[in-house]
């Protein structure tokens, strides 16, 4: 018995099958970055010391990053593989700093 509904098979465009979506390109080893956000709780010295501890950067680089965070509200403080970004973020958050990891 025909219900009036026909069954169709979807047509798949072969070109579309091979295209990557933005989320497909983010893997565990893709370059990522740690964003550090400003707050009104931590002193410059605390932030500078934690940046040095987390990233191994020089004190002058840490000071420049702390100033950028203070004046713009956030700064990229580290770029690398996701596993390293997670480590850096964890060290920064040890003292309650706020971070975000993004591609």
C-alpha positions as CSV (number, residue, x, y, z in Angstrom):
1,X,0.0,0.0,0.0
2,X,1.4,3.4,-0.9
3,X,1.0,6.0,1.9
4,X,1.8,8.9,-0.4
5,X,5.2,9.3,1.0
6,X,8.2,8.4,-1.1
7,X,11.5,7.3,0.2
8,X,14.6,9.1,-1.0
9,X,18.2,8.3,-0.4
10,X,20.4,11.4,0.4
11,X,22.8,12.5,-2.3
12,X,26.3,13.0,-0.9
13,X,28.5,15.5,-2.6
14,X,32.0,13.9,-2.7
15,X,33.7,17.3,-2.4
16,X,31.8,18.1,0.8
17,X,32.8,14.8,2.4
18,X,36.5,15.8,2.2
19,X,36.1,19.3,3.6
20,X,37.2,19.9,7.2
21,X,35.1,21.9,9.6
22,X,36.9,24.2,12.0
23,X,36.5,21.8,14.9
24,X,38.0,19.0,12.8
25,X,41.3,20.9,12.5
26,X,41.8,21.2,16.3
27,X,43.6,18.1,17.5
28,X,45.5,17.5,20.7
29,X,48.8,18.5,18.9
30,X,47.5,21.6,17.1
31,X,48.9,24.9,18.3
32,X,46.8,26.3,21.1
33,X,47.2,29.4,23.3
34,X,46.6,30.3,26.9
35,X,44.7,33.6,27.5
36,X,45.3,35.2,30.9
37,X,42.5,37.6,32.1
38,X,42.8,40.6,34.3
39,X,41.5,40.7,37.9
40,X,41.4,43.1,40.8
41,X,42.8,40.6,43.3
42,X,46.4,39.8,42.3
43,X,49.3,42.2,42.5
44,X,51.7,42.7,39.5
45,X,54.4,40.9,41.5
46,X,52.2,37.9,42.0
47,X,51.2,37.7,38.4
48,X,54.8,38.2,37.2
49,X,56.1,35.5,39.5
50,X,53.4,33.0,38.4
51,X,54.0,33.8,34.7
52,X,57.7,33.0,35.1
53,X,56.9,29.8,37.0
54,X,54.3,28.7,34.4
55,X,56.0,29.7,31.2
56,X,59.7,30.0,32.0
57,X,59.7,33.4,30.4
58,X,62.1,36.2,31.5
59,X,61.0,38.7,34.2
60,X,60.9,41.5,31.5
61,X,58.6,39.4,29.3
62,X,56.4,38.5,32.3
63,X,56.2,42.2,33.3
64,X,55.2,43.1,29.7
65,X,52.5,40.4,29.7
66,X,51.2,41.5,33.1
67,X,51.0,45.1,31.9
68,X,49.1,44.0,28.7
69,X,46.7,42.0,30.8
70,X,46.2,45.0,33.1
71,X,45.6,47.5,30.3
72,X,43.6,45.4,27.8
73,X,41.9,43.0,30.1
74,X,43.6,39.9,28.7
75,X,46.7,38.7,26.9
76,X,48.0,35.6,25.2
77,X,50.7,34.4,27.6
78,X,51.6,31.1,26.0
79,X,51.3,29.2,22.7
80,X,52.0,25.6,22.1
81,X,50.6,22.1,22.2
82,X,47.4,21.4,24.2
83,X,49.2,19.4,26.8
84,X,51.6,22.2,27.5
85,X,48.8,24.8,27.5
86,X,47.0,22.7,30.1
87,X,50.1,22.6,32.2
88,X,50.7,26.4,31.9
89,X,47.0,27.1,32.6
90,X,47.1,24.9,35.7
91,X,50.2,26.7,37.1
92,X,48.6,30.1,36.6
93,X,45.4,28.9,38.2
94,X,47.2,27.6,41.3
95,X,47.0,31.1,42.8
96,X,43.5,31.8,41.4
97,X,44.3,33.5,38.1
98,X,41.7,33.1,35.4
99,X,42.7,31.6,32.1
100,X,41.2,30.2,28.9
101,X,42.7,27.8,26.3
102,X,41.7,28.4,22.7
103,X,43.0,27.5,19.2
